[in-house]
Amino acid sequence: MIDIVLEMHWSNNPIPLDQLKSDPDCILDIPLGLFTSLESPVTSVQGKTGAVELDAEDVGADPVGAAQVVLETLDNQKLDKIDYVQHFRGLFSSYAALTAALPIALDGDYAHIDSGSGFDRMSAIWDSDDSKWTVNAVNVGSNTDEVPEGSTNLYFKSERVRQTSLTGLNTNDDSPVTQSDSIETAVGKLQAQNNNLSEPEWIDVSTLSGFTKNQNVSSSSKIEVAKINGMLWIRGYINTTAAINTNTTLIGFNDPNYILDYSLWATVGSDYTYDKLLAKTLAIDTFERKLLLKQVHAQGSPTHVFRIVADGSYSSFAEVYSTIVPTCIGKTLN
């Protein structure tokens, strides 16, 4: 135990002995003032020494009232909780549960009612005119999996994308596909490019108008023509069953869709007086049998006849076929 004895002086005189207190239970409530050490650890502040008066700048504090100004500014700008209205009032197991929990509501308030498995979700809105909850929709979904699909704004489905018709497909543009092209545009371009690479349509000349065949040309012979990018092509094979004289027309036709553009010729002459040689010899077989292709001008109708002509006299072509490899012979008239 530590005994503490206080000596008190009044007017620089000791307290009279009869006033000394030795009772340990006695509590003296005497203001003693500020106790300080003999030496202060602080010698200067912001260059000030001695008995100085410090301001807010000296100790890095805000001026008096600055914090209050910030508080009032923020308080004026904030969204008070009272300003926010939550109109969704929750999910209830029945209409009775809704009306019991919320007998009164605000305009714009709504709630969902779901009675459990096997029952559609319903939506109810507060009818302020009649002061009651009104069911305004059934089978209400809480997410897109529960919302029924409309007739115009359809949901995305992979199968639906695969079955989408390419209505308005344009196959005339064969330019390269770009990143900005839609699927329909890209497919149209690819089809146009494929069309240009596909096998051309070859026509049997026996189906053309004005077709003629020498009686000594065998029925197994076959000549075809095709129009490819505005050019006339020919291919096929011929053999004969009897002697053929020089310049004998083996096959001919006058279909205007499969003759050459004679407007490119300098002159066409009079009726059958001017034969235009269209190409060099096109067919050579083992026995040097050759064919010439000619387009002959006539003043009557038709004005032009396309002919395959023997360039010499032969006993027959029966020994071997005379072939015409696919060859471009000029620009088509049409």
C-alpha positions as CSV (number, residue, x, y, z in Angstrom):
1,M,0.0,0.0,0.0
2,I,1.2,3.5,-0.9
3,D,0.3,6.4,1.4
4,I,-0.1,9.8,-0.3
5,V,0.1,12.9,1.8
6,L,-1.0,16.2,0.4
7,E,0.3,19.4,1.9
8,M,-2.0,22.2,1.2
9,H,-1.2,25.9,1.8
10,W,-3.5,28.8,2.0
11,S,-2.0,32.3,1.4
12,N,1.4,30.7,1.6
13,N,0.6,29.5,5.1
14,P,0.2,25.9,6.2
15,I,-3.2,24.6,7.0
16,P,-3.8,24.6,10.8
17,L,-3.0,21.3,12.4
18,D,-6.5,20.9,13.5
19,Q,-7.6,20.9,9.9
20,L,-5.3,18.2,8.8
21,K,-7.0,15.2,7.3
22,S,-5.7,11.7,7.9
23,D,-8.8,9.8,7.1
24,P,-8.1,7.6,4.1
25,D,-11.7,7.6,3.1
26,C,-11.8,11.4,2.7
27,I,-11.9,12.6,-0.9
28,L,-10.7,16.1,-1.6
29,D,-12.2,17.7,-4.7
30,I,-9.7,20.4,-5.2
31,P,-8.9,21.8,-8.7
32,L,-5.1,21.6,-9.0
33,G,-4.7,23.1,-12.4
34,L,-2.5,21.8,-15.3
35,F,0.5,19.7,-14.3
36,T,3.4,20.2,-16.8
37,S,6.9,19.0,-16.8
38,L,9.6,21.3,-16.1
39,E,10.7,21.3,-19.8
40,S,8.4,21.2,-22.9
41,P,9.5,18.7,-25.7
42,V,8.2,21.1,-28.3
43,T,10.6,23.9,-29.0
44,S,9.1,25.4,-32.3
45,V,6.2,25.0,-34.7
46,Q,6.3,26.1,-38.4
47,G,9.3,28.3,-37.5
48,K,7.6,29.9,-34.5
49,T,9.2,29.6,-31.0
50,G,8.3,30.6,-27.5
51,A,4.7,31.2,-26.4
52,V,2.9,31.3,-29.7
53,E,-0.6,30.9,-30.9
54,L,-1.0,28.2,-33.5
55,D,-3.5,28.4,-36.4
56,A,-5.0,25.7,-38.7
57,E,-2.3,26.1,-41.3
58,D,0.4,25.6,-38.7
59,V,-0.9,22.1,-37.8
60,G,-2.3,21.1,-41.3
61,A,-5.9,21.4,-40.3
62,D,-8.9,22.7,-42.3
63,P,-10.2,26.1,-41.5
64,V,-13.0,26.2,-39.0
65,G,-16.3,25.4,-40.8
66,A,-14.8,23.8,-43.9
67,A,-16.0,20.3,-43.0
68,Q,-19.5,21.7,-42.3
69,V,-19.6,23.2,-45.8
70,V,-18.6,19.9,-47.4
71,L,-21.2,18.1,-45.3
72,E,-24.0,20.4,-46.3
73,T,-23.0,20.3,-50.0
74,L,-23.1,16.5,-50.1
75,D,-26.3,16.4,-48.1
76,N,-28.0,18.6,-50.7
77,Q,-26.8,16.5,-53.6
78,K,-27.6,13.0,-52.4
79,L,-30.6,11.0,-53.3
80,D,-32.6,10.7,-50.1
81,K,-34.1,7.3,-49.4
82,I,-37.5,8.9,-49.3
83,D,-37.2,9.9,-53.0
84,Y,-36.8,6.3,-54.2
85,V,-40.0,4.3,-54.7
86,Q,-39.8,0.5,-55.1
87,H,-42.9,-0.4,-57.0
88,F,-42.3,-4.2,-57.1
89,R,-43.9,-5.4,-53.8
90,G,-42.7,-9.0,-53.9
91,L,-43.8,-12.6,-54.7
92,F,-46.9,-14.1,-52.9
93,S,-48.3,-17.6,-52.8
94,S,-51.9,-16.5,-53.5
95,Y,-54.1,-13.5,-54.1
96,A,-55.4,-13.7,-50.6
97,A,-51.8,-13.6,-49.2
98,L,-51.1,-10.5,-51.3
99,T,-54.2,-8.6,-50.2
100,A,-53.6,-9.6,-46.6
101,A,-50.0,-8.4,-46.6
102,L,-50.7,-5.3,-48.7
103,P,-54.3,-4.1,-48.3
104,I,-53.2,-0.6,-49.5
105,A,-50.6,0.3,-52.1
106,L,-49.5,3.1,-54.4
107,D,-50.1,3.9,-58.0
108,G,-47.6,1.9,-60.1
109,D,-47.1,-0.8,-57.5
110,Y,-47.2,-4.4,-58.8
111,A,-46.6,-7.9,-57.4
112,H,-46.3,-11.5,-58.6
113,I,-48.5,-14.4,-57.5
114,D,-47.2,-18.0,-57.8
115,S,-49.2,-20.7,-56.2
116,G,-46.6,-23.4,-56.8
117,S,-45.9,-26.2,-59.2
118,G,-48.5,-26.6,-61.9
119,F,-49.8,-23.0,-61.6
120,D,-48.8,-20.1,-63.9
121,R,-47.2,-17.1,-62.5
122,M,-49.6,-14.1,-62.4
123,S,-49.0,-10.4,-62.2
124,A,-51.2,-8.0,-60.2
125,I,-51.2,-4.2,-60.2
126,W,-52.7,-1.8,-57.7
127,D,-55.9,-0.2,-59.0
128,S,-56.1,3.1,-57.1
129,D,-59.6,3.9,-58.5
130,D,-61.1,0.7,-56.9
131,S,-58.5,0.5,-54.1
132,K,-57.7,-3.1,-54.8
133,W,-55.2,-5.4,-56.4
134,T,-56.1,-6.5,-60.0
135,V,-54.6,-9.5,-61.8
136,N,-53.6,-8.1,-65.2
137,A,-51.5,-10.9,-66.7
138,V,-51.0,-14.7,-66.4
139,N,-48.0,-16.9,-67.1
140,V,-45.7,-14.0,-66.2
141,G,-42.1,-15.0,-66.4
142,S,-39.4,-13.8,-64.1
143,N,-36.8,-14.2,-66.8
144,T,-36.7,-14.8,-70.6
145,D,-37.0,-18.5,-70.2
146,E,-40.4,-18.0,-68.7
147,V,-41.7,-15.2,-71.0
148,P,-43.8,-16.5,-73.9
149,E,-42.5,-15.7,-77.4
150,G,-44.3,-13.2,-79.5
151,S,-45.2,-13.5,-83.2
152,T,-42.8,-10.8,-84.5
153,N,-39.9,-10.5,-82.1
154,L,-38.7,-14.1,-82.0
155,Y,-36.1,-15.6,-79.8
156,F,-32.7,-16.6,-81.2
157,K,-32.4,-20.3,-81.9
158,S,-29.6,-22.1,-83.7
159,E,-32.1,-24.4,-85.5
160,R,-34.2,-21.3,-86.6
161,V,-31.0,-19.7,-88.0
162,R,-30.3,-22.9,-90.0
163,Q,-33.8,-23.0,-91.4
164,T,-34.0,-19.3,-92.4
165,S,-34.8,-18.9,-96.1
166,L,-32.5,-16.9,-98.3
167,T,-35.2,-14.7,-99.6
168,G,-34.0,-12.3,-102.2
169,L,-30.7,-14.1,-102.8
170,N,-28.7,-12.3,-105.5
171,T,-26.4,-14.6,-107.6
172,N,-25.2,-11.9,-110.0
173,D,-22.5,-10.4,-107.9
174,D,-19.3,-12.6,-108.0
175,S,-17.1,-10.1,-106.2
176,P,-15.0,-11.3,-103.2
177,V,-16.8,-11.9,-99.9
178,T,-16.0,-9.2,-97.2
179,Q,-16.3,-9.1,-93.5
180,S,-19.2,-6.6,-93.7
181,D,-21.3,-8.9,-95.9
182,S,-24.4,-10.5,-94.4
183,I,-24.8,-14.3,-94.6
184,E,-27.3,-13.9,-97.5
185,T,-25.0,-11.6,-99.5
186,A,-22.0,-13.8,-98.9
187,V,-23.8,-17.0,-100.1
188,G,-25.0,-15.1,-103.2
189,K,-21.5,-14.1,-104.0
190,L,-20.1,-17.6,-103.5
191,Q,-22.9,-19.0,-105.7
192,A,-22.1,-16.5,-108.4
193,Q,-18.4,-17.4,-108.3
194,N,-19.3,-21.1,-108.5
195,N,-21.6,-20.5,-111.5
196,N,-18.7,-19.0,-113.4
197,L,-16.6,-22.1,-112.6
198,S,-19.3,-24.7,-113.3
199,E,-19.5,-26.8,-116.4
200,P,-21.0,-24.8,-119.3
201,E,-24.1,-26.0,-121.1
202,W,-23.2,-27.8,-124.3
203,I,-26.0,-28.0,-126.9
204,D,-26.3,-30.9,-129.4
205,V,-26.4,-29.1,-132.8
206,S,-29.0,-31.6,-134.0
207,T,-31.5,-29.7,-131.8
208,L,-30.8,-26.3,-133.4
209,S,-32.9,-24.6,-136.0
210,G,-31.8,-25.2,-139.6
211,F,-29.9,-28.4,-138.8
212,T,-28.7,-30.5,-141.7
213,K,-26.6,-33.6,-142.0
214,N,-25.0,-35.2,-145.0
215,Q,-26.5,-38.6,-145.7
216,N,-23.0,-40.2,-145.5
217,V,-22.5,-38.9,-141.9
218,S,-23.1,-41.7,-139.5
219,S,-25.7,-41.4,-136.8
220,S,-23.1,-42.0,-134.1
221,S,-21.5,-38.7,-134.9
222,K,-22.1,-35.9,-132.3
223,I,-21.2,-32.2,-132.5
224,E,-22.0,-29.8,-129.6
225,V,-21.7,-26.0,-129.2
226,A,-21.7,-23.8,-126.1
227,K,-21.7,-20.1,-125.3
228,I,-19.2,-19.3,-122.6
229,N,-18.8,-15.6,-121.6
230,G,-20.0,-14.4,-125.0
231,M,-17.7,-16.7,-127.0
232,L,-18.8,-19.7,-129.2
233,W,-17.1,-23.0,-128.5
234,I,-17.4,-26.3,-130.4
235,R,-16.5,-29.9,-129.7
236,G,-17.4,-33.5,-130.8
237,Y,-16.6,-36.2,-133.3
238,I,-17.6,-37.3,-136.9
239,N,-17.3,-40.4,-139.0
240,T,-18.8,-41.2,-142.4
241,T,-20.1,-44.4,-144.1
242,A,-19.2,-43.6,-147.7
243,A,-17.0,-41.4,-149.9
244,I,-16.8,-37.7,-149.2
245,N,-15.8,-35.1,-151.8
246,T,-13.8,-31.9,-151.2
247,N,-15.8,-29.1,-149.6
248,T,-18.7,-31.4,-148.8
249,T,-20.9,-29.9,-146.0
250,L,-21.0,-32.6,-143.4
251,I,-23.2,-30.8,-140.8
252,G,-24.8,-27.3,-140.9
253,F,-27.2,-25.1,-138.9
254,N,-28.5,-21.5,-138.9
255,D,-29.7,-21.0,-135.4
256,P,-29.0,-17.2,-134.7
257,N,-28.1,-18.0,-131.1
258,Y,-25.1,-20.1,-132.1
259,I,-23.5,-18.3,-135.1
260,L,-20.6,-15.8,-135.1
261,D,-20.9,-12.1,-135.0
262,Y,-20.4,-11.3,-138.7
263,S,-20.6,-7.5,-138.0
264,L,-16.9,-7.8,-137.3
265,W,-16.1,-8.8,-140.9
266,A,-15.0,-6.2,-143.4
267,T,-17.4,-7.6,-146.0
268,V,-19.7,-10.5,-146.4
269,G,-20.1,-10.5,-150.2
270,S,-23.0,-11.6,-152.3
271,D,-25.1,-14.8,-152.1
272,Y,-22.6,-17.7,-151.4
273,T,-19.8,-16.0,-153.2
274,Y,-17.8,-15.4,-150.1
275,D,-16.9,-18.1,-147.6
276,K,-15.4,-17.0,-144.3
277,L,-12.8,-19.4,-143.0
278,L,-13.3,-19.3,-139.2
279,A,-10.3,-21.2,-138.0
280,K,-7.5,-23.4,-139.1
281,T,-8.0,-27.1,-139.4
282,L,-9.5,-28.3,-136.1
283,A,-9.5,-32.1,-136.4
284,I,-6.6,-34.3,-137.5
285,D,-6.7,-38.1,-137.1
286,T,-4.1,-40.8,-137.9
287,F,-4.8,-40.7,-141.6
288,E,-4.5,-36.9,-141.9
289,R,-8.3,-36.4,-142.4
290,K,-9.1,-32.7,-141.7
291,L,-12.2,-30.6,-141.1
292,L,-12.8,-26.9,-141.8
293,L,-15.4,-24.7,-139.9
294,K,-17.1,-22.1,-142.1
295,Q,-19.8,-19.6,-141.8
296,V,-21.3,-18.7,-145.2
297,H,-23.2,-15.5,-146.0
298,A,-26.4,-15.7,-148.0
299,Q,-28.5,-12.8,-149.3
300,G,-31.7,-14.7,-148.7
301,S,-33.1,-16.1,-145.4
302,P,-31.3,-17.2,-143.4
303,T,-28.5,-14.9,-144.1
304,H,-25.8,-17.0,-142.3
305,V,-25.2,-20.8,-142.2
306,F,-22.6,-22.4,-140.0
307,R,-21.0,-25.4,-141.6
308,I,-18.5,-28.2,-140.9
309,V,-16.8,-29.0,-144.2
310,A,-14.4,-31.7,-145.4
311,D,-11.2,-30.1,-146.7
312,G,-10.5,-33.0,-149.2
313,S,-11.9,-36.1,-150.8
314,Y,-12.0,-39.2,-148.8
315,S,-13.2,-42.8,-149.4
316,S,-14.7,-42.6,-145.9
317,F,-14.0,-41.7,-142.2
318,A,-15.1,-45.1,-141.1
319,E,-11.7,-46.3,-140.1
320,V,-11.3,-43.8,-137.4
321,Y,-13.3,-40.9,-135.9
322,S,-12.4,-37.4,-136.8
323,T,-12.5,-35.4,-133.5
324,I,-12.9,-31.7,-132.6
325,V,-11.4,-30.9,-129.2
326,P,-13.2,-28.1,-127.3
327,T,-12.2,-24.9,-129.2
328,C,-13.2,-21.3,-129.1
329,I,-14.0,-20.1,-132.6
330,G,-15.1,-16.5,-132.0
331,K,-17.6,-14.1,-130.6
332,T,-21.3,-15.0,-130.7
333,L,-23.8,-12.9,-132.5
334,N,-26.3,-13.1,-129.6
